[in-house]
Amino acid sequence: MERAQECDLARTPRWIADEERRRAERRRGLLARPSAPDWLIERGLSGQEAVYVHVGGCWNAGQRSGRVDREHARRALADGVKACPQCRPDTAFGFMDG
Protein backbone atom coordinates (compact mmCIF):
# COMPACT_ATOMS: atom_id res chain seq x y z
CA MET A 1 0.00 0.00 0.00
CA GLU A 2 2.74 2.44 0.98
CA ARG A 3 4.76 1.52 -2.12
CA ALA A 4 1.81 2.30 -4.40
CA GLN A 5 1.38 5.73 -2.84
CA GLU A 6 5.11 6.46 -3.25
CA CYS A 7 4.85 5.57 -6.95
CA ASP A 8 1.84 7.86 -7.36
CA LEU A 9 3.69 10.68 -5.64
CA ALA A 10 6.71 10.17 -7.91
CA ARG A 11 4.48 10.38 -11.01
CA THR A 12 2.75 13.59 -9.95
CA PRO A 13 5.57 16.05 -10.85
CA ARG A 14 5.94 14.39 -14.28
CA TRP A 15 2.20 14.66 -14.85
CA ILE A 16 2.22 18.35 -13.89
CA ALA A 17 5.21 19.06 -16.16
CA ASP A 18 3.55 17.25 -19.08
CA GLU A 19 0.33 19.19 -18.58
CA GLU A 20 2.19 22.52 -18.43
CA ARG A 21 4.04 21.60 -21.62
CA ARG A 22 0.75 20.81 -23.40
CA ARG A 23 -0.76 24.12 -22.30
CA ALA A 24 2.29 26.03 -23.53
CA GLU A 25 2.10 24.23 -26.90
CA ARG A 26 -1.60 25.13 -27.22
CA ARG A 27 -0.85 28.78 -26.44
CA ARG A 28 1.96 28.87 -29.04
CA GLY A 29 -0.35 27.28 -31.59
CA LEU A 30 -3.08 29.84 -30.98
CA LEU A 31 -0.61 32.72 -31.24
CA ALA A 32 0.86 31.33 -34.48
CA ARG A 33 -2.56 30.87 -36.11
CA PRO A 34 -3.04 33.25 -39.05
CA SER A 35 -5.69 35.90 -38.64
CA ALA A 36 -9.07 35.36 -40.25
CA PRO A 37 -9.33 36.91 -43.73
CA ASP A 38 -11.59 39.91 -44.26
CA TRP A 39 -12.91 38.60 -47.59
CA LEU A 40 -13.18 35.22 -49.33
CA ILE A 41 -13.93 34.10 -52.87
CA GLU A 42 -15.41 30.62 -53.19
CA ARG A 43 -14.54 28.74 -56.38
CA GLY A 44 -16.69 26.20 -58.20
CA LEU A 45 -15.92 22.50 -58.55
CA SER A 46 -13.53 23.13 -61.43
CA GLY A 47 -11.61 25.57 -59.26
CA GLN A 48 -11.67 28.21 -61.99
CA GLU A 49 -14.84 30.28 -61.82
CA ALA A 50 -15.79 32.30 -58.75
CA VAL A 51 -19.13 31.22 -57.30
CA TYR A 52 -19.60 33.38 -54.20
CA VAL A 53 -18.00 36.28 -52.37
CA HIS A 54 -18.01 35.91 -48.57
CA VAL A 55 -17.16 38.09 -45.62
CA GLY A 56 -14.18 36.51 -43.84
CA GLY A 57 -15.27 34.06 -41.17
CA CYS A 58 -18.58 33.27 -42.88
CA TRP A 59 -19.91 29.95 -41.59
CA ASN A 60 -21.16 29.12 -45.07
CA ALA A 61 -17.86 29.54 -46.93
CA GLY A 62 -16.88 26.25 -48.57
CA GLN A 63 -13.52 24.51 -48.58
CA ARG A 64 -12.73 25.97 -51.99
CA SER A 65 -12.72 29.50 -50.56
CA GLY A 66 -9.59 31.59 -50.70
CA ARG A 67 -8.52 34.81 -49.04
CA VAL A 68 -8.70 37.99 -51.14
CA ASP A 69 -8.27 41.68 -50.43
CA ARG A 70 -11.12 44.18 -50.24
CA GLU A 71 -10.64 45.51 -53.77
CA HIS A 72 -10.66 42.01 -55.30
CA ALA A 73 -13.89 41.16 -53.44
CA ARG A 74 -15.53 44.44 -54.51
CA ARG A 75 -14.49 43.92 -58.12
CA ALA A 76 -15.84 40.34 -58.13
CA LEU A 77 -19.23 41.53 -56.85
CA ALA A 78 -19.28 44.32 -59.46
CA ASP A 79 -18.45 41.76 -62.16
CA GLY A 80 -21.48 39.64 -61.23
CA VAL A 81 -20.13 37.06 -58.78
CA LYS A 82 -22.95 36.27 -56.35
CA ALA A 83 -22.83 37.53 -52.79
CA CYS A 84 -23.24 34.85 -50.14
CA PRO A 85 -26.88 35.02 -49.02
CA GLN A 86 -25.88 34.35 -45.38
CA CYS A 87 -23.09 36.85 -44.73
CA ARG A 88 -24.17 39.41 -47.38
CA PRO A 89 -20.81 40.98 -48.33
CA ASP A 90 -22.63 43.16 -50.87
CA THR A 91 -24.12 45.25 -48.08
CA ALA A 92 -20.64 46.14 -46.82
CA PHE A 93 -19.92 47.65 -50.26
CA GLY A 94 -23.31 49.33 -50.68
CA PHE A 95 -24.45 47.16 -53.58
CA MET A 96 -28.21 47.10 -54.05
CA ASP A 97 -30.27 44.01 -54.96
CA GLY A 98 -31.58 43.82 -58.48
C-alpha positions as CSV (number, residue, x, y, z in Angstrom):
1,M,0.0,0.0,0.0
2,E,2.7,2.4,1.0
3,R,4.8,1.5,-2.1
4,A,1.8,2.3,-4.4
5,Q,1.4,5.7,-2.8
6,E,5.1,6.5,-3.2
7,C,4.9,5.6,-7.0
8,D,1.8,7.9,-7.4
9,L,3.7,10.7,-5.6
10,A,6.7,10.2,-7.9
11,R,4.5,10.4,-11.0
12,T,2.7,13.6,-9.9
13,P,5.6,16.0,-10.8
14,R,5.9,14.4,-14.3
15,W,2.2,14.7,-14.8
16,I,2.2,18.3,-13.9
17,A,5.2,19.1,-16.2
18,D,3.5,17.2,-19.1
19,E,0.3,19.2,-18.6
20,E,2.2,22.5,-18.4
21,R,4.0,21.6,-21.6
22,R,0.8,20.8,-23.4
23,R,-0.8,24.1,-22.3
24,A,2.3,26.0,-23.5
25,E,2.1,24.2,-26.9
26,R,-1.6,25.1,-27.2
27,R,-0.8,28.8,-26.4
28,R,2.0,28.9,-29.0
29,G,-0.3,27.3,-31.6
30,L,-3.1,29.8,-31.0
31,L,-0.6,32.7,-31.2
32,A,0.9,31.3,-34.5
33,R,-2.6,30.9,-36.1
34,P,-3.0,33.2,-39.1
35,S,-5.7,35.9,-38.6
36,A,-9.1,35.4,-40.3
37,P,-9.3,36.9,-43.7
38,D,-11.6,39.9,-44.3
39,W,-12.9,38.6,-47.6
40,L,-13.2,35.2,-49.3
41,I,-13.9,34.1,-52.9
42,E,-15.4,30.6,-53.2
43,R,-14.5,28.7,-56.4
44,G,-16.7,26.2,-58.2
45,L,-15.9,22.5,-58.5
46,S,-13.5,23.1,-61.4
47,G,-11.6,25.6,-59.3
48,Q,-11.7,28.2,-62.0
49,E,-14.8,30.3,-61.8
50,A,-15.8,32.3,-58.8
51,V,-19.1,31.2,-57.3
52,Y,-19.6,33.4,-54.2
53,V,-18.0,36.3,-52.4
54,H,-18.0,35.9,-48.6
55,V,-17.2,38.1,-45.6
56,G,-14.2,36.5,-43.8
57,G,-15.3,34.1,-41.2
58,C,-18.6,33.3,-42.9
59,W,-19.9,30.0,-41.6
60,N,-21.2,29.1,-45.1
61,A,-17.9,29.5,-46.9
62,G,-16.9,26.3,-48.6
63,Q,-13.5,24.5,-48.6
64,R,-12.7,26.0,-52.0
65,S,-12.7,29.5,-50.6
66,G,-9.6,31.6,-50.7
67,R,-8.5,34.8,-49.0
68,V,-8.7,38.0,-51.1
69,D,-8.3,41.7,-50.4
70,R,-11.1,44.2,-50.2
71,E,-10.6,45.5,-53.8
72,H,-10.7,42.0,-55.3
73,A,-13.9,41.2,-53.4
74,R,-15.5,44.4,-54.5
75,R,-14.5,43.9,-58.1
76,A,-15.8,40.3,-58.1
77,L,-19.2,41.5,-56.9
78,A,-19.3,44.3,-59.5
79,D,-18.5,41.8,-62.2
80,G,-21.5,39.6,-61.2
81,V,-20.1,37.1,-58.8
82,K,-22.9,36.3,-56.4
83,A,-22.8,37.5,-52.8
84,C,-23.2,34.8,-50.1
85,P,-26.9,35.0,-49.0
86,Q,-25.9,34.4,-45.4
87,C,-23.1,36.8,-44.7
88,R,-24.2,39.4,-47.4
89,P,-20.8,41.0,-48.3
90,D,-22.6,43.2,-50.9
91,T,-24.1,45.3,-48.1
92,A,-20.6,46.1,-46.8
93,F,-19.9,47.7,-50.3
94,G,-23.3,49.3,-50.7
95,F,-24.5,47.2,-53.6
96,M,-28.2,47.1,-54.1
97,D,-30.3,44.0,-55.0
98,G,-31.6,43.8,-58.5
